[in-house]
Amino acid sequence: MPKVTVIGNTSWGNALSGLLTDKGTAVTLWTRSEAEAEESNQGNHGYSFTGDIEEALNRADLVLWAVPSHKLRENVRQASNYLTDSMILMSAVKGLEVDSCKRMSQVLGEEIAPHLRGQICVVSGPNLAREISQGLPAASVVAARDRGLAERARELMESPRFLLCTSDDVVGVELGGALKNIVALAAGMIDGLGLGDNAKGAFIAWGWTEAVSLGTALGARADTFCGPAGLGDLIATCASSLSRNHYVGYELAKGRSLADISSSMPNVAEGVAATRAAHQLGKRRGLSLPVVSMVHGILFEGLSPSRALLQFRQPAESRL
């Protein structure tokens, strides 16, 4: 029986753990402390928890990180001494590191031994954790530079209710998962202001055009943004009431501060950090990203959502 170690006692980490357990995989979920592990082990999860990282990683075939983006580097460092070249190392984190603007596979690669970097892959797609935990079907993309590695990861993770395809476009799959959260923030703001689905549809189209523009400038393939890790994830995140990023945008439009919203949420809305990173990446590349700039202004520069949205104008060269 294959063994998977999930790092991250998050809603996403637990959803993936349950999904893999139902498939018949032995799953160990690493928690931040033994006390947290002991408490979690009291529940009827079907998989085990431990606060001992060496125990968690012992004989793992797949190590899967499902933590907030700002915690990934720290969590990889804690695991790095126990990783071996027989393990597949997977990021299931949809975000960008704020200070470095790096993708999660890049962060992972910097914190492990160089000879293990060829074992890195990523998974992304329309994966609302609550739906997966409820047993509803979903699909995703597993990406690695080596298609053979992606295929091995797919075989370990795929099940009748979790369909997977493979790709060698790691950049596109990761950026699709990160940048759609920025668009979802804007979609939530439009819903919060009651501006209607016509306006929301236009902003989603404009925002996704910017995501493709930035993604291809950073080395992604444009067609990746049309697949499950791109357009599929975008639709789910912009439309669902389960989307944390849509929720943040909605609440901002209702007049709450970002600090108040964030402190009241049990989980992280990755679009906030992704907006700051994408804004910087766009400036470095000399790209015009008006939707990203607008969301950045609302989040970090004190712009009013209502004024920013109602006065928004696309540059002539990028109008549809």
Secondary structure as a PSIPRED ss2 file (coil, helix, strand):
# PSIPRED VFORMAT (PSIPRED V4.0)

   1 M C   1.000  0.000  0.000
   2 P C   1.000  0.000  0.000
   3 K E   0.000  0.000  1.000
   4 V E   0.000  0.000  1.000
   5 T E   0.000  0.000  1.000
   6 V E   0.000  0.000  1.000
   7 I E   0.000  0.000  1.000
   8 G C   1.000  0.000  0.000
   9 N C   1.000  0.000  0.000
  10 T C   1.000  0.000  0.000
  11 S H   0.000  1.000  0.000
  12 W H   0.000  1.000  0.000
  13 G H   0.000  1.000  0.000
  14 N H   0.000  1.000  0.000
  15 A H   0.000  1.000  0.000
  16 L H   0.000  1.000  0.000
  17 S H   0.000  1.000  0.000
  18 G H   0.000  1.000  0.000
  19 L H   0.000  1.000  0.000
  20 L H   0.000  1.000  0.000
  21 T H   0.000  1.000  0.000
  22 D H   0.000  1.000  0.000
  23 K C   1.000  0.000  0.000
  24 G C   1.000  0.000  0.000
  25 T C   1.000  0.000  0.000
  26 A E   0.000  0.000  1.000
  27 V E   0.000  0.000  1.000
  28 T E   0.000  0.000  1.000
  29 L E   0.000  0.000  1.000
  30 W E   0.000  0.000  1.000
  31 T C   1.000  0.000  0.000
  32 R C   1.000  0.000  0.000
  33 S C   1.000  0.000  0.000
  34 E H   0.000  1.000  0.000
  35 A H   0.000  1.000  0.000
  36 E H   0.000  1.000  0.000
  37 A H   0.000  1.000  0.000
  38 E H   0.000  1.000  0.000
  39 E H   0.000  1.000  0.000
  40 S H   0.000  1.000  0.000
  41 N C   1.000  0.000  0.000
  42 Q C   1.000  0.000  0.000
  43 G C   1.000  0.000  0.000
  44 N C   1.000  0.000  0.000
  45 H C   1.000  0.000  0.000
  46 G C   1.000  0.000  0.000
  47 Y C   1.000  0.000  0.000
  48 S E   0.000  0.000  1.000
  49 F E   0.000  0.000  1.000
  50 T E   0.000  0.000  1.000
  51 G C   1.000  0.000  0.000
  52 D C   1.000  0.000  0.000
  53 I H   0.000  1.000  0.000
  54 E H   0.000  1.000  0.000
  55 E H   0.000  1.000  0.000
  56 A H   0.000  1.000  0.000
  57 L H   0.000  1.000  0.000
  58 N C   1.000  0.000  0.000
  59 R C   1.000  0.000  0.000
  60 A C   1.000  0.000  0.000
  61 D C   1.000  0.000  0.000
  62 L E   0.000  0.000  1.000
  63 V E   0.000  0.000  1.000
  64 L E   0.000  0.000  1.000
  65 W E   0.000  0.000  1.000
  66 A C   1.000  0.000  0.000
  67 V C   1.000  0.000  0.000
  68 P C   1.000  0.000  0.000
  69 S H   0.000  1.000  0.000
  70 H H   0.000  1.000  0.000
  71 K H   0.000  1.000  0.000
  72 L H   0.000  1.000  0.000
  73 R H   0.000  1.000  0.000
  74 E H   0.000  1.000  0.000
  75 N H   0.000  1.000  0.000
  76 V H   0.000  1.000  0.000
  77 R H   0.000  1.000  0.000
  78 Q H   0.000  1.000  0.000
  79 A H   0.000  1.000  0.000
  80 S H   0.000  1.000  0.000
  81 N H   0.000  1.000  0.000
  82 Y H   0.000  1.000  0.000
  83 L C   1.000  0.000  0.000
  84 T C   1.000  0.000  0.000
  85 D C   1.000  0.000  0.000
  86 S C   1.000  0.000  0.000
  87 M C   1.000  0.000  0.000
  88 I E   0.000  0.000  1.000
  89 L E   0.000  0.000  1.000
  90 M E   0.000  0.000  1.000
  91 S E   0.000  0.000  1.000
  92 A C   1.000  0.000  0.000
  93 V C   1.000  0.000  0.000
  94 K C   1.000  0.000  0.000
  95 G C   1.000  0.000  0.000
  96 L E   0.000  0.000  1.000
  97 E C   1.000  0.000  0.000
  98 V C   1.000  0.000  0.000
  99 D C   1.000  0.000  0.000
 100 S C   1.000  0.000  0.000
 101 C C   1.000  0.000  0.000
 102 K C   1.000  0.000  0.000
 103 R E   0.000  0.000  1.000
 104 M H   0.000  1.000  0.000
 105 S H   0.000  1.000  0.000
 106 Q H   0.000  1.000  0.000
 107 V H   0.000  1.000  0.000
 108 L H   0.000  1.000  0.000
 109 G H   0.000  1.000  0.000
 110 E H   0.000  1.000  0.000
 111 E C   1.000  0.000  0.000
 112 I C   1.000  0.000  0.000
 113 A C   1.000  0.000  0.000
 114 P H   0.000  1.000  0.000
 115 H H   0.000  1.000  0.000
 116 L H   0.000  1.000  0.000
 117 R H   0.000  1.000  0.000
 118 G H   0.000  1.000  0.000
 119 Q H   0.000  1.000  0.000
 120 I E   0.000  0.000  1.000
 121 C E   0.000  0.000  1.000
 122 V E   0.000  0.000  1.000
 123 V E   0.000  0.000  1.000
 124 S E   0.000  0.000  1.000
 125 G C   1.000  0.000  0.000
 126 P C   1.000  0.000  0.000
 127 N C   1.000  0.000  0.000
 128 L C   1.000  0.000  0.000
 129 A H   0.000  1.000  0.000
 130 R H   0.000  1.000  0.000
 131 E H   0.000  1.000  0.000
 132 I H   0.000  1.000  0.000
 133 S H   0.000  1.000  0.000
 134 Q C   1.000  0.000  0.000
 135 G C   1.000  0.000  0.000
 136 L C   1.000  0.000  0.000
 137 P C   1.000  0.000  0.000
 138 A E   0.000  0.000  1.000
 139 A E   0.000  0.000  1.000
 140 S E   0.000  0.000  1.000
 141 V E   0.000  0.000  1.000
 142 V E   0.000  0.000  1.000
 143 A E   0.000  0.000  1.000
 144 A C   1.000  0.000  0.000
 145 R C   1.000  0.000  0.000
 146 D C   1.000  0.000  0.000
 147 R H   0.000  1.000  0.000
 148 G H   0.000  1.000  0.000
 149 L H   0.000  1.000  0.000
 150 A H   0.000  1.000  0.000
 151 E H   0.000  1.000  0.000
 152 R H   0.000  1.000  0.000
 153 A H   0.000  1.000  0.000
 154 R H   0.000  1.000  0.000
 155 E H   0.000  1.000  0.000
 156 L H   0.000  1.000  0.000
 157 M H   0.000  1.000  0.000
 158 E C   1.000  0.000  0.000
 159 S E   0.000  0.000  1.000
 160 P C   1.000  0.000  0.000
 161 R C   1.000  0.000  0.000
 162 F E   0.000  0.000  1.000
 163 L E   0.000  0.000  1.000
 164 L E   0.000  0.000  1.000
 165 C E   0.000  0.000  1.000
 166 T E   0.000  0.000  1.000
 167 S E   0.000  0.000  1.000
 168 D C   1.000  0.000  0.000
 169 D C   1.000  0.000  0.000
 170 V H   0.000  1.000  0.000
 171 V H   0.000  1.000  0.000
 172 G H   0.000  1.000  0.000
 173 V H   0.000  1.000  0.000
 174 E H   0.000  1.000  0.000
 175 L H   0.000  1.000  0.000
 176 G H   0.000  1.000  0.000
 177 G H   0.000  1.000  0.000
 178 A H   0.000  1.000  0.000
 179 L H   0.000  1.000  0.000
 180 K H   0.000  1.000  0.000
 181 N H   0.000  1.000  0.000
 182 I H   0.000  1.000  0.000
 183 V H   0.000  1.000  0.000
 184 A H   0.000  1.000  0.000
 185 L H   0.000  1.000  0.000
 186 A H   0.000  1.000  0.000
 187 A H   0.000  1.000  0.000
 188 G H   0.000  1.000  0.000
 189 M H   0.000  1.000  0.000
 190 I H   0.000  1.000  0.000
 191 D H   0.000  1.000  0.000
 192 G H   0.000  1.000  0.000
 193 L H   0.000  1.000  0.000
 194 G C   1.000  0.000  0.000
 195 L C   1.000  0.000  0.000
 196 G C   1.000  0.000  0.000
 197 D H   0.000  1.000  0.000
 198 N H   0.000  1.000  0.000
 199 A H   0.000  1.000  0.000
 200 K H   0.000  1.000  0.000
 201 G H   0.000  1.000  0.000
 202 A H   0.000  1.000  0.000
 203 F H   0.000  1.000  0.000
 204 I H   0.000  1.000  0.000
 205 A H   0.000  1.000  0.000
 206 W H   0.000  1.000  0.000
 207 G H   0.000  1.000  0.000
 208 W H   0.000  1.000  0.000
 209 T H   0.000  1.000  0.000
 210 E H   0.000  1.000  0.000
 211 A H   0.000  1.000  0.000
 212 V H   0.000  1.000  0.000
 213 S H   0.000  1.000  0.000
 214 L H   0.000  1.000  0.000
 215 G H   0.000  1.000  0.000
 216 T H   0.000  1.000  0.000
 217 A H   0.000  1.000  0.000
 218 L C   1.000  0.000  0.000
 219 G C   1.000  0.000  0.000
 220 A C   1.000  0.000  0.000
 221 R C   1.000  0.000  0.000
 222 A H   0.000  1.000  0.000
 223 D H   0.000  1.000  0.000
 224 T H   0.000  1.000  0.000
 225 F H   0.000  1.000  0.000
 226 C H   0.000  1.000  0.000
 227 G C   1.000  0.000  0.000
 228 P H   0.000  1.000  0.000
 229 A H   0.000  1.000  0.000
 230 G H   0.000  1.000  0.000
 231 L H   0.000  1.000  0.000
 232 G H   0.000  1.000  0.000
 233 D H   0.000  1.000  0.000
 234 L H   0.000  1.000  0.000
 235 I H   0.000  1.000  0.000
 236 A H   0.000  1.000  0.000
 237 T H   0.000  1.000  0.000
 238 C H   0.000  1.000  0.000
 239 A H   0.000  1.000  0.000
 240 S C   1.000  0.000  0.000
 241 S C   1.000  0.000  0.000
 242 L C   1.000  0.000  0.000
 243 S C   1.000  0.000  0.000
 244 R H   0.000  1.000  0.000
 245 N H   0.000  1.000  0.000
 246 H H   0.000  1.000  0.000
 247 Y H   0.000  1.000  0.000
 248 V H   0.000  1.000  0.000
 249 G H   0.000  1.000  0.000
 250 Y H   0.000  1.000  0.000
 251 E H   0.000  1.000  0.000
 252 L H   0.000  1.000  0.000
 253 A H   0.000  1.000  0.000
 254 K C   1.000  0.000  0.000
 255 G C   1.000  0.000  0.000
 256 R C   1.000  0.000  0.000
 257 S C   1.000  0.000  0.000
 258 L H   0.000  1.000  0.000
 259 A H   0.000  1.000  0.000
 260 D H   0.000  1.000  0.000
 261 I H   0.000  1.000  0.000
 262 S H   0.000  1.000  0.000
 263 S H   0.000  1.000  0.000
 264 S H   0.000  1.000  0.000
 265 M C   1.000  0.000  0.000
 266 P C   1.000  0.000  0.000
 267 N C   1.000  0.000  0.000
 268 V C   1.000  0.000  0.000
 269 A C   1.000  0.000  0.000
 270 E C   1.000  0.000  0.000
 271 G H   0.000  1.000  0.000
 272 V H   0.000  1.000  0.000
 273 A H   0.000  1.000  0.000
 274 A H   0.000  1.000  0.000
 275 T H   0.000  1.000  0.000
 276 R H   0.000  1.000  0.000
 277 A H   0.000  1.000  0.000
 278 A H   0.000  1.000  0.000
 279 H H   0.000  1.000  0.000
 280 Q H   0.000  1.000  0.000
 281 L H   0.000  1.000  0.000
 282 G H   0.000  1.000  0.000
 283 K H   0.000  1.000  0.000
 284 R H   0.000  1.000  0.000
 285 R H   0.000  1.000  0.000
 286 G C   1.000  0.000  0.000
 287 L C   1.000  0.000  0.000
 288 S C   1.000  0.000  0.000
 289 L C   1.000  0.000  0.000
 290 P H   0.000  1.000  0.000
 291 V H   0.000  1.000  0.000
 292 V H   0.000  1.000  0.000
 293 S H   0.000  1.000  0.000
 294 M H   0.000  1.000  0.000
 295 V H   0.000  1.000  0.000
 296 H H   0.000  1.000  0.000
 297 G H   0.000  1.000  0.000
 298 I H   0.000  1.000  0.000
 299 L H   0.000  1.000  0.000
 300 F H   0.000  1.000  0.000
 301 E C   1.000  0.000  0.000
 302 G C   1.000  0.000  0.000
 303 L C   1.000  0.000  0.000
 304 S C   1.000  0.000  0.000
 305 P H   0.000  1.000  0.000
 306 S H   0.000  1.000  0.000
 307 R H   0.000  1.000  0.000
 308 A H   0.000  1.000  0.000
 309 L H   0.000  1.000  0.000
 310 L H   0.000  1.000  0.000
 311 Q C   1.000  0.000  0.000
 312 F C   1.000  0.000  0.000
 313 R C   1.000  0.000  0.000
 314 Q C   1.000  0.000  0.000
 315 P C   1.000  0.000  0.000
 316 A H   0.000  1.000  0.000
 317 E H   0.000  1.000  0.000
 318 S H   0.000  1.000  0.000
 319 R C   1.000  0.000  0.000
 320 L C   1.000  0.000  0.000
